[in-house]
Amino acid sequence: MQWHEAFGEKHQPSWQDIRTYVGKGVVLWDELNSYLSTLCGKEGDLSYSSCAAQPGWNVKYRKGGKSLCTLYPMQEFFITLVVIGTKEESSVFHLIAEGALNEYVIGLFTHARPMAIGRWLMIEVRDGTILRDVQTLVALRLQAGGR
């Protein structure tokens, strides 16, 4: 069953519901949420989106009014949306040149269409290498002041 079918707009999931749905990805889920909660000084905010691209409940992290990332529960893994703004692009190109990012994340970045607000990366977090890249990108957003 799809996430948005299991928990409709009027049926907000608990944190445990999310952890159960993420299944074998829960260790990575917990690690990223702990990292982000520490970084932001609070837990993420549950919100519902009817966006056709990724409908359903998600977890948003913001700091100082700036969006850092959004987490989307999936069955056995999760997706993290990180928008790489124009302020962060040169830093990401530098990380790529250093070989500091996973090929998967590099591919998402290089194939993302640059827009006025940045490049939208929908990153499937399925292993620790990808998780570390997400943490690196979020840290860049924070250093650059977010969006």
N, C-alpha and C positions, 0 to 999 in steps of 0.2 A: 504494500500500500504506500502510495506517495505521501510525503510529509504533509502537504497541504490538505490531503484527504483525511489523514489521521487526526489532524488538529486544525479545524476550521477557524474562521475569524472569531467566532464566539466561544471557542474552546481553547483557551490559553494553556499551553503545556507547562508543566513544572520543570525545574532544572533536571530532576531525575527522569522525567519523560524524555527529555532531549538526550540525556546520557544513554538511556536504554535504546533509543532509536539509532543513535550514532554507532552503537554496538562495538565491534572490534576497534573502531577508531576512538573509543572513549579515552584511552590513555593520552593520545595526542590532543583531543578536545580539552581534557582537564588541564594539561600542561599549558596550552595556549591561553585558556581562560584565566588560569592563575597568573601567568605572565602579564596579560592585559589588565587584569584587575589590579595588580600591583602597580603597573605603569600609570593607570588612570586614577587609582585611589578609590575605586568602587567596582562593583560587578557591572557587567554589561546590561543594557536595557533590552528587554524583550519587546519586539514590535512586530506588527503584522503588515505584510506587504501583499497587495493584489497584483503586483507587477507580473506580467505574463512570462518574463524570462526566468524568474525564480520566486514563485508565489509561496506564501505561508509565513509562519513565524520565523524570526531570525533574531540574532543578538547583535546589537550595535554597541560599539565602543567609541566614546568621545572623550576628549580631554580639553578643558578650557573652551568648550563650545565647538571644537574642531573634530571632525570625523576622522577616526583612525582606521577603522575597518568594520566589516559586517560579516558575521558567521552564519552560514546556512547549513542546518543539519541535513544530512543525507543518510541513506541506509548504509551503515558500515564505514562511513567516512564523513567528512564535512568540507564545505567550500568556504574559502575566505575571500571576500571582495576587498581589494586594496586599490585605491585610486592613486596612481603615481602622478602627482601634479607637476607642473612645469618646474617648480622649485626643486623637486627631487630627481628629475630626469638625468641631469648630469652626474649625480651621485650614483644612480643605477648604471649608467654607461661605464663609470669608473669601476664599479663592482664587477661588471661583466668582463671588462678588460683584465682585471686581476684574477679572473676565474673563480670568483667568490660566490657565484650563484649557480644553482642546479640548472642543467640544460633545459629541463621542462619549464622552469620559471623564466629563463632567458627567452625561450620560444614564445611564451605568453606575452612577454614584454615587447619583443620585437615585432610580433604580429598584431599587437593591439593598435587600433587606429588612434593616432594622436588627435585629441580634441582640445578645445579651449580650456577645459577643466582638467585635462590630463588623460592618462591611459588607464582604462578600467581592466584590472586583472582579476578574473574569477579563478582562484587557485584551488585545485583539489588537493586537500591535505590528506595524504595517504601514508606518509612516512616521516621520520624525524628530520631528514634532510630538507624536505619541503617545509616542514614546520619551522626550522631554523631560518630559512629564507623569508618566510612570512614575518617572523620576528624582526629580522633585519630591515625589511621594507617598512614595517610599522614604526620602527625606531627612526628611520629616515624621515617619515612623515612627521613624527613628533619633533625632530630636530629642525625641520623646515617650517614648523608652525601649523602643520595639518592643512586642511582646506575647509 
